[in-house]
Amino acid sequence: MKLPEICIRYPVFATVLNLILIVIGIVGYFKLDLRFFPEIQIPIMTISTNYEGAGPQMIENSITQVIENQLAGVENIESITSSSSNSWSTIWVRFKLGGDFNAEVNAVRDKVSSVRKDLPPNAQLPYVEVGGRSGIALSIGFTDTKRTSAEIRDYVARYVWPQLREVQGVGAVDIFGASDYAMRIWLNSEKMATLNVTVKDVESALRSNNIEFPAGRVQDPQRNFTVVSDTKLKTPEEFAKIIIVERNGQLIRFKDIADIKLGYRSLQDSPLRLDGKPGVDVEVKPLKTANPITVATEVKKVLEQITKTLPAGMHAAINYDQSLFLKAAIHEAFSSIIEAIVLVVLVVFLFLGSLRASSIPIITIPICIMATFGLMYMAHFSINIMTLLAIVLAIGLVVDDAIVMLENIHRHIEQGLSPFQAAIKGSKEIGLAVVAMTLTLAAVYAPLGFAEGYTSVIFKEFAFTLAGAVLISGFVALTLSPMMSSLILQSHKKENPLMLKIDQLFNRLADFYQHWLRIILQQRTKVVIALVVIGLAGYLLYRFMPAEFIPQEDTGLVVTNVGAPTGSNLDYTDKYMREIEQFYAKIPEIDSYYSVVFSGSAVSYATLKPWGQRKRTTQEIAKALRPQLANITGVDAYPSIPDPIDYGFDNSDVSVQLMTSAKYEDILQAMDKLILEAKKYPGFQNVKSSMRYDDQQFAISINRDLAADLNVNIQDIADTVRVMLGGAHITDFIENGRSYVVLVQMQQEDLTNFRGFNKLYVRSGGGKMVPLSSLIKLTPVIGQASLAHYNRMRAATMTAKLTPGYSVSDAASYLQKIIPTVLTSKVRYDFSGKIKQFIQTSHNMVGIFILALVFIYLVLAAQFGSFIDPLIVLFTVPLSMVGALFTLWLAGGTVSLYSQIGLITLVGMITKHGILITEFTNKLREQGKEMSEALIEASTIRLRPILMTTLAMVLGSIPLALAAGPGSIGRMQIGWVIVGGLSFGTFFSLVVVPVAYSYLGTFKYRFVNKINPE
């Protein structure tokens, strides 16, 4: 190999090559984005359609199904989920990762545009939102002792919301608490009947009177004058004066049939309390593509300016800041890098015993790390938890090649060569092995090109960052390390006492190893049997270890979702929410909390104190809360911890979709059985079904014959019920520059019971007012408050949380056995959310692991020029996996994406040892040495670099294995996999590779002699 020799002879050239890498890396570092996870653009679209007053069944039939059927031809759709509820149709279209999302968005927009003509005339046009929103980045609470919650909300909506919404990367700013103002027109149905006024008259009068139009301009010979229309109505008094109709010379105005006042948009406010005090909360959610850390930072800057302009008495405080966890986790990862560097430097020095010699591999660390940042920038990566994990592992890896190069050169110096001659000879001798080791570890990640979904997105940046660092370390080992060795190393006579003692220690260790290796090779059959038993035990351990997609981290936030019985009003739910808040007040680790209450449901967010100021983790606090909340019998309350990534449309650990193309009732029987079986399983908590069929409804039927006899238009009946009961947003008005809705509805006291129907009238074709109660019939029925679809089929969802001690793999195995037994011929099932991602990832990782072995085998075959030698090297891999899994099990870890990443990385790491032994044994065989002696000599000579590189990699991973604080669970899992896998794997390498070579090497040389008899 010429490159090392050129660099030895021209040291300035070698220095410049490496300085270029450093400069590129420094430039790249300052341009890299900082975020928690790699950017994951979730290809999702939301289609929302409002049809005021329509029930779930009407929404499903007239809107949801119409749009879903139109979407059937769009390509690359992973799932279509929809919900049809009162007045709203919401459809979520999720595409497969890796497609052309822009083209998919345009295809959906075209389909939605073409379907508008098929929707009901009173339905609003569908609103398409692209990309969706992430979870909460910031929650900001506003309180004021002098203002009502509604006044606070109005101020926030006017002056705070616009400023926050303009921050780059913000996807949504949602305001919770109280209600927006609205112009309320409360219609008196009895006066309307007396004056012969109908709902149609009211709608027509509002639309024709409350208008705004462009008025143009006037041009005289001297000047131009713009004419501005000021015709929009602004006050209740102006609305009251609107003329509806003229009857016999009498002008009937709104004040004659309605009470008009400035009120609230919602019939009931949704109370919100901040640490028990009334207020308003603003949730800032970044776009899916935005960096939540950057968004939170920019929002806080804007909030500082907003706080300075708040009215006297109003206060703003951050209730929850997601970026604190994200930045703390990244800070911990940076700390792991520093700790790993210190440990690796210490190992190198203790093994070499000389600052001069130690400086050669140590200088590799900063060069490789900085150059890796340059590669990350060119690859459009970011500094995130995955790339930082890769850099921590790379610290132990990047010194490997330099150590191997240094040790081989040092060995020739001990044999009497000058440093210059030893550098040339040693680099030539070890150059091929360095290239093989470097390419092998890089080849581990080649199969990522075949990965799909989250696995590809999350794993890619880790893999390519680590592979890039290893390739750079190989380049440094072939350029800078030989050059520095020729200039810095001294002859053996000049070695210091520490180096001599270390050499003596390794010589004794080599003698010990050589003695035992002879015995092992003589008893190789027994060794093979023992290794097979160990391998089988490892397989059983893998099968029975708990598995999950991504472990749950200590995020510092507990979310409690509260579900009340169907039909419960706001006061009922609020009563129990106050009881839950009392539990919060008694938990010393909770820093602040806020609760939002709706009719029939509520949600609360409890932010914990910083990690260093509390002894219990988020998981422990949530676990302690569960039995307390379970004792509240009036509602279903369950505390949970948000996941670090978005799995879908709910945050449950387990989500099962039951689907049918027939009636919802066909799902009900299967769902009841599934819920019953799921509740028997001890691994499930908070088992729920979205199909409840406990919503008390009243179906309206029309006496069409009587309506025809009386000449009453059916549409007039529908419009009367829709407006008077459901309320209608017919127009808007503007006050102080802000637009508010105008809502028309029957008087509020008439909405409290069914007697209000007796006050409603419709006009016949002859102009007479006909009681609506004579034309309709109300029949009580039990139905669903919301009708769901999954992949265009009617569906219901079973959700559950996992009991501590049970894993997603346990849940998946149980459900895959039990679900087929409860289904009927008309019902099918599918997983969704977290459990679906876990199943897909498990299949992906198995395929990636197999492909990684194939790629390594092919790379090694090309390097060795043999199809036998790679098998010798790879025999160590399964046994190192056993050590990794055993260590992970002892540490209480799980088989997750993190630990699987560690296992695949381990494949490349552990093959380095086999390459060193096999490559040197081949050279000794070529020199004519007998196989057994060649094996023993090669293994003994390579013992020192193998132990040095192993200890460097193991100690470099120790900061990950012993991680604590935010984001520590994932780091710990990958750390223990590397520590255990390398420790056990190195031991097995020193045994398995010689034994495997003793078998396969014999076959190899017989085969070579047969085809090359010369």
C-alpha positions, 0 to 999 in steps of 0.5 A: 500500500503506497499511501502510508509510505508517501505520507511517511516520506512527505510529512507536510503532505500528510499533515495538510490532508488532515488539517483539511478535514479539521477545517471542513469539520469546524465550518460544518459544526457551526452550521449544523442544526440542533434538535432532539431526534432527526427530522421526521417529516410525517407525511400526513394530511388532515381534511376537515369539513364543518356541517353545522347541526348535522349528526354523526350519521349524516356527517358519515353518509354525506361528507366522510364517505364521499371524500374517502371514496374520492381518495381511493385512487391516490397512490402510496397511502398507508392509512386513511382514518376518519371521525364523523361527529356532530357537525364535523368530519375529520379525515387523516390521510397518512402516506408511507415514508419515502415517497414524493410528499409534494406530489401526494399533497397535490393529488389529494388537493385535486381529489378534494376540489373535485368532490366539493360539488357532491357535498351538501349545500350548507356544508362548508368547503373542506379545509386541507392541512398539510404536515400536521402538528407536533406535540406541545412545544410550549404551554403558556398560562395567562392569569389576571385577578381583575379580568374574567377568563373570557376577557383574558382570552379575548386579549390573548386572541387579539394581541398575543396569538398573532405574534406567536403565530408569526414565529417561524416553524410554529404550526399552530397556536391553540387557546384553551379556557373560556370562550370567544365572544360572539354576537348572539341572536336568540330567536323567540320562536313564539314571536316568530310564529305570531309575526309569520317569520321563518328561519329562512327569512332570518338567514336571508335578512342577515346575509343581505344586510350585513355586507361589505363591498368594494366601492371603487374611487372617484377621479376629478380633474385634480385628485383621485378619491378612494371610496370605502364601504363602511356597511358592516354591522358592528353593535347589537343595536345595529343588528336589532334594527335590521328589517326582516320583512314587511307585513301589511305595511308593518316593518318587522325588525330583529328586535321584534323577534329576538334578543340580541347581545354580545355573548359567548360562542360556546353555550358553556365555557370550558374552564381552565385552571392554572395551579387551581386558579382560573385562566387561559392557556396557550399551546404552541405546536411546531410544524412536523418539519420544524425543530422544536428546540428552535421554535421554543427558543424563538417563542420565548424571545417573543414572549419576553416582549409580549410580557412587557406590554401586558395590561396591569394585573395580567401575568404570563408564565410558561407551564410546560417547556418541551425544549428543557427535556430536549436540551437537557438530553442533548447536554447529557449526550455531549457530557458522555462525549467528554467522558468517553474521550477522557476514558479512552485517552486514559486507556491508550496511555496506560496501555502504551505507557508513553505520552509520545506513543499515546499522542499518535492514536489520541490525536485521531479523536479530535480529527475524526470528531471534527471531520465527522461534523463536516460530513454531517453537514454535507449529508444535511444531518443535524446534531441530535441524540442519534448522531451524538450517540454515534459520536460517543461510540466513534470515540472508542472506534476511531482510535482502533485503527491508529492503535493497530497501526501503532502497535505493529510499527512498535513491534518492528522497532522492538525487533531492531528497526529504526522508527522510519524503517519500522513505520514503512514496513509496519504500515505496509504489513497492516495496511490491508487489515486496516482497510478491511476493518474500516470497510467492514464496519462501514458495510454494516450500515449499507442495508439501511438503503432497504429499510423503511419507515421510522427505522430508516429515518431514525437509524440512518443519521446514527449509522451514516455518522458512525460509518463516516467517523470510522472511514475518516479514522481509517484514512487518518490511520493510513496517513497521519499515524504512520507519519507520526510514528516515524517521527515520534517513536523511539527505539526500544532502548530509549523506552521509559520504565513504565513502557518496559513494565507494560511490555513485560505484563503483556508478554506474560499475558501472551505466554498465558494465552498461548498456553491455553490456546494450545489446550483449546485447539487440542480440545476443539470438539468440546469447545465447539459443543460448548459454543453451540450450547451458549448460542442456543441459550442466547437465542432463547434469551432473545425470544423471551426478553421484553421488546418495545419500539423506543423506550419511554424516557423521563420527560418531566411531564405527566398527562392525565386524560379524563373520560366521563360517562357519555352525555355528561355535562361540563359541571359533572366533569369539572367536579371530578377534575377538581378532585384530581387537582387535589392529588396534584397539589400533594405531590412535591415533585410537581412544579406546576399544572393546568387542567382543561375541562370539556363536556364529558372529558378533561385533560390535565398537564403536570410539569415536574421539577427539573431532574436534579431537584427531584428523587422520583422519575416521571414513571414513578410519579405516574405509577403512584398516581394510577391507583389514586385516580382509579379510586375515583369512581365517577370518571375514567382517569389515567395518567400517562407519559408522552412519547418522544415521537408521534406514532399516530392519532393516539398515545396508547401503548396498544391500538387495535382496529376492528373493521367491517364493510357492513354495519357498525353493529357487526363490530360490536359483538367482536369488540365486546369479546375482545375487551373482555379478553383484554381485561383478563390479561394482566399486562393491560391497564385502562382498556377502552373501546371507542365503540360504546353505543351509550349516547342517548340520541333522538331520531327525527322522522317527518310525516311526509304525507302530512307535509305534502298535504299542508304544502310544507317544504321538507327543506324548510323543516330541516333548516328550522331544526338545524338553525334553531337547535344546532345554531347557525353561523350565518355572518360575522362582525368586526370589533376593534379590528377583530372578526367575531361570528354572528350566531343565530339560535332559539332562546337558551332556555328553550334548549334545556328540554324538548318542550322547545319543539312545541314552539317551532313553526314552519310556513306552508305554501299558503303562507300559514304557520304550521306547528313543527311538532305536528310534522315530526316525531322524536324517537329515542335511540342509543347510538355512537357520539362519533363514527370512525373509519379505518382505511375506508371501512367502518371501524372501532378501536380498542386501546390499552396502556401496558402494565409496568413490567410488560412490554409491547412484544408481550402485548403483540404476542397475546393479541395475535393469538386472541384476536382471531378467536373473537372475530366473525367472518364480517370483521377483520383487524389491524394494529395501529399506532405504537404497536404497529410501528413496533411490529414493522420495526421488528421485521425491518431490523431482522432483515437489516441484520441479515443483510448486514451479515451478507454485506460484511461477508462480501466485503471480507471475501473481496478483501481476503480474496477468499469465500472461506476466511469471512466465515471464520471471522463471522463465527464470533458474531452470534456469541458476541450477541449472546454477551450483549443480550445477557448484559442488557438483561442484567441491566434491566433493558429491553430489545428496542430500536436503541439496543438493536442499533447497538447489536448491528453496530456490534457486528462490525466492531467484533469482526475487527478482532477476527480480521486481525487474527485471520489476516496475520495467520494467512501471512504466516501460512504463506511463509510455510508455517504449519497451521497450528503454529501459525494460529498460535503465533498470529493470535498471540501477536495480535493479542495486545492490539485486540485487548487495547482496542477492546478496552478503548471501545468498552470504556468509550461506551461506559458513559452511555451504559451508566447514563442518568438524567433526561434521555438516559434510557436509550443511551443506557441500552445501546451502551450496555449492548456495546459493553457486554457484546464487546467484552464477551465477544472479545473473549470468544474471538480469542477462542472461536477464531482460532478454532474456526480457522483450524476447521475451515482453514484445513478445508480452504487449503485442501480446496486451493490445492485441488484447483491449483495443484502446482 
